[in-house]
Amino acid sequence: MSLELGLSVPAKIGMSVGDVETPALIIDLDAFERNLSKMRNVVEKQGVGLRAHAKAHKSADIAHRQMEVGGAHGFCCQKVSEATVLVDSGITDILVSNQIVHPAKIARLIDLGKRALIRVCVDDAQNVHDLSQAAITGEAEIGCLVEIDVGAGRCGVNPGKDAAVLAQQIADAPGLRFDGLQAYNGSAQHCIEATERQALFDTVVQKVEQTLVALNEAGLACPIVSGAGTGTFQKEAASGVFTELQAGTYCLMDASYMTVRNLEGGQEVPFENAMFLQCTVMSAARPGKVVCDGGHKSHAVDSGLPILVDVDGAAYVGCNDEHGIINDPKNQLKLKDKIRLIPGHCDPTCNLHDYLVGVRNGIVETVWPVTARGKLW
């Protein structure tokens, strides 16, 4: 996307990464592109689609790279405003993988459906009625996925007969189209132990298959079964049940997904950390400890503290609004030193920044605006 590089932008194309103002999100473009290629190879080998989740990065530029390099055919968004940003950028196949119930939001969703192929998740008959009435008024058609609760205990109708009843109501509703199932278990994504994660996934498949039987008995075709995340995508891809994957974090990665283990005890998720929070040491007044400018206003700590990279024996141990506390027992870090952190959770971290700074071979190659930052409605 076009970008005016003004004083508020932390970097300029062509500058050294060491000159980027901090705290700033740095994208290692080589690692980022390798992650895209790895995911593309998986979906092509397994014959499934990739509907990448844009909430991970909230960047239209990254979304277009996921299509051009990474084989994504469409995207998930959690909010109508988030979807609007992608449609404005030229992306035309979007699933709002959430329930949209407020009348104003429904109206905007229907309007968006006149510009792109838009689908939305539903788990309630009242929502079906409201969507249908808005589609009639707006003279548009919206595809719907029935969300089933496959174990997360969050949104979703009961699998099996209850899901089939709701699917029939969608199929019968003017302005709506039953397109399939949403079957995502977020609690399985960060499950560290492989055997426990497999058990959760087996439950997902069992509930999807139960629902497919009920849909078939009702005479309803189910062209889409959508779900999966970065922690389990390989299982969904190979299941023979899912038709598309909704992984999002894979392209950037974060510290939380690094803890997910396979049966051998190694890292389960086959992607590299491509996003780092670059910070500056702003105080080194006391031996054994320094303070950087990366407090929790610059990275999310809901999934744990960030990992400090390439400083042997030092660790990020705490934070305030604007300050990050680093234990440095070997006194390696000095005032004005640049450091890099791997954020614990990339999705809300991206939402804290205006720009992503793409770097290759130590030089700023691109600056991407976080185009859907703050799009929460």
C-alpha positions as CSV (number, residue, x, y, z in Angstrom):
1,M,0.0,0.0,0.0
2,S,1.1,3.6,-0.5
3,L,2.7,5.1,2.5
4,E,3.7,8.6,3.4
5,L,6.8,8.4,5.5
6,G,6.5,11.3,8.0
7,L,7.9,12.1,11.3
8,S,5.6,9.6,13.1
9,V,6.9,6.6,11.2
10,P,9.7,4.8,13.1
11,A,11.8,3.9,10.0
12,K,12.6,4.9,6.4
13,I,13.2,2.6,3.6
14,G,17.0,2.1,3.1
15,M,18.1,2.9,6.6
16,S,20.0,0.4,8.8
17,V,17.8,-1.6,11.2
18,G,19.9,-0.2,14.1
19,D,18.6,3.3,13.3
20,V,14.9,2.4,13.6
21,E,13.2,4.3,16.4
22,T,12.0,2.1,19.2
23,P,10.0,0.4,20.4
24,A,9.2,-0.9,16.9
25,L,7.9,-4.2,15.4
26,I,10.6,-5.6,13.1
27,I,9.6,-8.2,10.5
28,D,12.5,-10.5,9.3
29,L,11.4,-10.7,5.7
30,D,13.4,-13.8,4.9
31,A,11.9,-15.7,7.8
32,F,8.4,-14.4,7.0
33,E,8.6,-15.6,3.4
34,R,9.9,-19.0,4.5
35,N,6.9,-19.3,6.8
36,L,4.6,-18.4,3.9
37,S,6.2,-21.0,1.7
38,K,6.0,-23.8,4.4
39,M,2.3,-23.2,4.8
40,R,1.7,-23.1,1.1
41,N,3.5,-26.5,0.7
42,V,1.3,-28.1,3.4
43,V,-2.0,-26.9,1.9
44,E,-1.0,-27.9,-1.6
45,K,0.2,-31.3,-0.5
46,Q,-3.0,-32.0,1.5
47,G,-5.4,-30.4,-1.0
48,V,-7.0,-28.0,1.4
49,G,-7.6,-24.3,1.2
50,L,-5.9,-21.6,3.3
51,R,-8.2,-19.0,4.7
52,A,-5.5,-17.1,6.8
53,H,-6.6,-15.2,9.8
54,A,-6.0,-11.5,9.4
55,K,-6.5,-10.8,13.1
56,A,-2.9,-12.0,13.7
57,H,-1.3,-9.1,11.9
58,K,-4.2,-6.7,10.9
59,S,-2.2,-5.7,7.9
60,A,-3.5,-5.5,4.3
61,D,0.0,-5.7,3.0
62,I,0.7,-8.9,4.8
63,A,-2.6,-10.3,3.6
64,H,-1.7,-9.6,0.0
65,R,1.7,-11.3,0.5
66,Q,-0.1,-14.3,2.0
67,M,-2.1,-14.6,-1.2
68,E,0.8,-13.9,-3.6
69,V,3.4,-16.0,-2.0
70,G,1.6,-18.1,0.6
71,G,-1.3,-19.6,-1.4
72,A,-4.1,-18.1,0.7
73,H,-7.4,-18.0,-1.2
74,G,-9.2,-15.9,1.3
75,F,-9.1,-14.5,4.9
76,C,-10.8,-14.6,8.2
77,C,-11.6,-11.5,10.2
78,Q,-13.2,-11.1,13.6
79,K,-14.8,-7.8,13.1
80,V,-16.8,-6.1,10.2
81,S,-14.5,-3.1,10.3
82,E,-11.5,-5.4,10.0
83,A,-13.0,-7.1,7.0
84,T,-13.8,-3.7,5.5
85,V,-10.1,-2.7,5.5
86,L,-9.2,-5.8,3.6
87,V,-12.0,-5.3,1.1
88,D,-10.9,-1.7,0.6
89,S,-7.4,-3.1,-0.2
90,G,-8.8,-5.3,-3.0
91,I,-9.4,-8.6,-1.2
92,T,-12.7,-10.1,-2.1
93,D,-13.2,-13.4,-0.2
94,I,-13.7,-13.0,3.6
95,L,-15.2,-15.0,6.4
96,V,-16.1,-13.0,9.5
97,S,-15.4,-15.9,11.8
98,N,-17.5,-14.4,14.6
99,Q,-21.2,-13.7,15.4
100,I,-22.4,-10.3,14.2
101,V,-25.6,-9.3,16.1
102,H,-25.8,-5.5,16.5
103,P,-28.1,-4.0,13.9
104,A,-25.6,-1.4,12.7
105,K,-22.9,-4.1,12.3
106,I,-25.3,-6.3,10.4
107,A,-26.1,-3.5,8.1
108,R,-22.5,-2.8,7.4
109,L,-21.9,-6.6,6.8
110,I,-24.7,-6.7,4.3
111,D,-23.3,-3.6,2.5
112,L,-19.9,-5.3,2.4
113,G,-21.5,-8.3,0.8
114,K,-22.2,-6.1,-2.3
115,R,-18.5,-5.6,-2.8
116,A,-17.0,-9.0,-2.0
117,L,-17.8,-12.6,-1.2
118,I,-18.7,-12.3,2.5
119,R,-19.5,-15.1,4.9
120,V,-20.3,-15.0,8.6
121,C,-20.6,-17.4,11.5
122,V,-24.0,-18.0,13.2
123,D,-25.1,-20.1,16.2
124,D,-28.6,-18.7,16.9
125,A,-31.9,-18.8,15.1
126,Q,-32.6,-15.1,16.1
127,N,-29.4,-14.1,14.4
128,V,-30.5,-16.0,11.3
129,H,-33.7,-14.0,11.3
130,D,-31.9,-10.7,11.8
131,L,-29.4,-11.4,9.0
132,S,-32.1,-12.5,6.6
133,Q,-34.2,-9.4,7.2
134,A,-31.1,-7.1,6.7
135,A,-30.1,-9.0,3.5
136,I,-33.7,-8.6,2.1
137,T,-33.6,-4.9,2.9
138,G,-30.1,-4.5,1.5
139,E,-30.8,-6.6,-1.6
140,A,-27.7,-8.8,-1.0
141,E,-26.9,-12.4,-0.2
142,I,-24.6,-13.5,2.6
143,G,-23.1,-16.9,3.1
144,C,-23.4,-18.4,6.6
145,L,-21.3,-21.0,8.4
146,V,-23.0,-22.7,11.3
147,E,-20.5,-22.6,14.2
148,I,-20.5,-25.7,16.3
149,D,-18.9,-26.0,19.7
150,V,-16.1,-28.5,19.2
151,G,-14.7,-28.3,22.7
152,A,-13.7,-24.7,23.4
153,G,-17.0,-23.9,25.3
154,R,-17.1,-20.5,23.7
155,C,-19.5,-19.7,20.8
156,G,-21.2,-22.5,18.8
157,V,-24.4,-24.5,18.7
158,N,-24.3,-28.1,19.8
159,P,-23.0,-30.4,17.1
160,G,-25.2,-33.0,15.3
161,K,-28.9,-32.5,15.1
162,D,-29.0,-29.0,16.6
163,A,-26.5,-27.8,14.1
164,A,-28.5,-29.4,11.2
165,V,-31.7,-27.6,12.4
166,L,-29.9,-24.3,12.3
167,A,-28.4,-25.0,8.9
168,Q,-31.9,-25.7,7.6
169,Q,-33.1,-22.4,8.9
170,I,-30.3,-20.7,7.1
171,A,-31.0,-22.5,3.9
172,D,-34.7,-21.5,4.1
173,A,-34.0,-17.9,5.0
174,P,-34.2,-15.3,2.1
175,G,-30.9,-13.5,1.5
176,L,-28.9,-16.2,3.2
177,R,-26.9,-19.2,1.9
178,F,-25.8,-22.2,4.0
179,D,-22.2,-22.7,3.1
180,G,-20.9,-25.0,5.7
181,L,-19.4,-25.4,9.2
182,Q,-17.1,-23.4,11.5
183,A,-15.3,-25.9,13.7
184,Y,-12.5,-24.2,15.6
185,N,-11.1,-25.1,19.0
186,G,-9.0,-22.3,20.3
187,S,-8.1,-24.1,23.5
188,A,-6.3,-26.8,21.5
189,Q,-3.9,-24.4,19.8
190,H,-1.6,-23.6,22.8
191,C,-2.0,-27.0,24.5
192,I,1.7,-27.8,25.2
193,E,1.5,-31.6,25.6
194,A,1.1,-33.5,22.3
195,T,-1.0,-36.3,23.7
196,E,-3.5,-33.9,25.3
197,R,-3.6,-31.8,22.1
198,Q,-4.3,-35.0,20.0
199,A,-7.2,-35.9,22.3
200,L,-8.7,-32.5,21.9
201,F,-8.3,-32.7,18.2
202,D,-9.9,-36.2,18.1
203,T,-13.0,-34.6,19.8
204,V,-13.1,-31.9,17.2
205,V,-13.2,-34.5,14.4
206,Q,-15.8,-36.6,16.1
207,K,-18.1,-33.6,16.5
208,V,-17.6,-32.5,12.9
209,E,-18.3,-36.0,11.6
210,Q,-21.4,-36.2,13.8
211,T,-22.7,-33.0,12.3
212,L,-21.9,-34.0,8.8
213,V,-24.1,-37.1,9.3
214,A,-26.9,-35.0,10.6
215,L,-26.6,-32.6,7.6
216,N,-26.6,-35.4,5.2
217,E,-29.8,-36.9,6.8
218,A,-31.4,-33.5,6.4
219,G,-30.5,-33.4,2.7
220,L,-28.1,-30.5,3.1
221,A,-24.8,-30.3,1.3
222,C,-21.8,-29.0,3.3
223,P,-19.2,-27.5,0.9
224,I,-17.0,-25.9,3.6
225,V,-15.6,-27.2,6.9
226,S,-13.4,-24.4,8.2
227,G,-11.2,-24.3,11.3
228,A,-7.7,-25.0,12.5
229,G,-5.1,-22.7,14.0
230,T,-1.3,-22.5,14.0
231,G,-1.0,-25.1,16.8
232,T,-3.0,-27.8,15.1
233,F,-3.1,-27.0,11.4
234,Q,-1.3,-30.1,10.3
235,K,-3.9,-32.3,12.0
236,E,-6.8,-30.5,10.3
237,A,-5.0,-30.5,6.9
238,A,-4.5,-34.3,7.1
239,S,-7.9,-35.1,8.6
240,G,-9.9,-35.6,5.4
241,V,-12.7,-33.6,7.1
242,F,-11.6,-30.0,6.9
243,T,-11.7,-28.2,3.6
244,E,-9.8,-25.0,4.7
245,L,-7.4,-23.8,7.4
246,Q,-7.7,-20.6,9.5
247,A,-4.2,-20.4,10.8
248,G,-3.0,-16.8,11.4
249,T,0.1,-16.6,13.7
250,Y,2.2,-19.0,11.5
251,C,3.5,-16.1,9.3
252,L,4.9,-14.1,12.2
253,M,5.1,-16.5,15.2
254,D,5.3,-15.6,18.9
255,A,6.8,-16.9,22.1
256,S,3.6,-18.8,23.1
257,Y,3.6,-21.1,20.1
258,M,7.3,-21.9,20.7
259,T,6.2,-23.9,23.8
260,V,3.9,-26.3,21.9
261,R,5.6,-29.7,21.9
262,N,5.5,-32.7,19.6
263,L,5.6,-36.4,20.9
264,E,9.4,-36.3,20.8
265,G,9.6,-33.2,23.0
266,G,10.6,-30.8,20.2
267,Q,8.8,-27.8,18.9
268,E,5.5,-28.8,17.2
269,V,4.9,-25.7,15.1
270,P,7.3,-25.7,12.1
271,F,7.7,-22.0,11.7
272,E,10.3,-19.4,12.6
273,N,10.0,-16.3,14.7
274,A,9.7,-13.5,12.1
275,M,8.4,-10.7,14.2
276,F,10.5,-9.0,16.9
277,L,10.0,-6.0,19.2
278,Q,13.1,-3.9,18.8
279,C,13.9,-1.9,21.9
280,T,16.6,0.4,23.3
281,V,18.3,0.2,26.6
282,M,17.3,3.5,28.3
283,S,18.8,3.0,31.7
284,A,21.8,1.0,32.9
285,A,22.3,2.7,36.2
286,R,22.5,-0.4,38.4
287,P,24.8,-3.5,38.0
288,G,23.0,-6.6,36.8
289,K,19.9,-4.9,35.6
290,V,18.9,-2.6,32.7
291,V,15.7,-1.0,31.6
292,C,14.5,-0.9,28.0
293,D,11.7,1.2,26.4
294,G,9.5,-1.8,25.7
295,G,6.8,-1.8,28.3
296,H,3.5,-3.5,28.0
297,K,2.1,-0.6,26.0
298,S,4.3,-2.0,23.1
299,H,3.6,-5.7,23.5
300,A,1.0,-8.0,24.9
301,V,1.8,-10.0,28.0
302,D,-1.5,-12.0,28.3
303,S,0.4,-15.1,27.1
304,G,3.5,-14.5,29.1
305,L,6.5,-12.2,29.0
306,P,8.5,-11.8,25.9
307,I,11.8,-13.7,25.2
308,L,15.0,-11.7,25.0
309,V,17.1,-13.0,22.1
310,D,20.9,-13.1,21.5
311,V,21.9,-11.9,25.0
312,D,23.4,-14.9,26.9
313,G,22.1,-15.2,30.4
314,A,20.0,-12.1,30.3
315,A,16.2,-12.3,30.6
316,Y,13.2,-9.9,30.4
317,V,11.6,-10.3,33.8
318,G,8.9,-7.6,34.2
319,C,7.3,-4.6,32.7
320,N,5.4,-1.4,33.4
321,D,3.5,0.8,30.9
322,E,6.7,2.2,29.3
323,H,9.5,0.2,30.8
324,G,10.8,-3.3,30.4
325,I,13.0,-4.8,33.2
326,I,15.9,-7.0,32.1
327,N,18.1,-9.0,34.4
328,D,21.6,-8.9,33.0
329,P,23.9,-10.7,35.5
330,K,26.9,-10.6,33.2
331,N,26.5,-6.8,32.6
332,Q,26.6,-7.2,28.8
333,L,24.0,-4.5,28.0
334,K,24.9,-0.9,27.9
335,L,23.0,2.4,27.5
336,K,21.6,2.9,24.0
337,D,22.1,-0.8,23.1
338,K,19.4,-2.2,20.8
339,I,17.8,-5.5,21.8
340,R,15.1,-7.7,20.3
341,L,12.2,-9.4,22.1
342,I,9.9,-12.2,20.8
343,P,6.4,-11.1,22.0
344,G,4.4,-13.6,23.9
345,H,1.2,-13.0,21.8
346,C,1.5,-11.5,18.3
347,D,-2.2,-10.7,17.6
348,P,-2.7,-8.0,20.3
349,T,0.9,-6.9,20.0
350,C,0.3,-5.9,16.3
351,N,-2.8,-4.0,17.4
352,L,-0.6,-1.8,19.6
353,H,1.5,-0.5,16.6
354,D,0.9,1.7,13.6
355,Y,3.6,0.2,11.5
356,L,5.5,-3.1,10.8
357,V,9.1,-2.5,9.7
358,G,10.2,-5.1,7.1
359,V,14.0,-5.8,7.2
360,R,16.3,-7.8,5.0
361,N,20.1,-8.2,5.5
362,G,20.0,-5.5,8.2
363,I,18.3,-2.9,5.9
364,V,14.8,-1.6,6.1
365,E,13.1,-2.8,2.9
366,T,9.5,-1.9,3.5
367,V,7.2,-0.2,6.1
368,W,3.7,-1.6,6.3
369,P,0.9,0.2,8.1
370,V,-1.1,-1.9,10.5
371,T,-4.2,-1.0,8.5
372,A,-6.8,-2.6,10.7
373,R,-5.3,-1.4,14.0
374,G,-8.1,-0.5,16.4
375,K,-10.8,-2.0,14.1
376,L,-12.8,-3.5,16.9
377,W,-16.4,-3.0,15.8
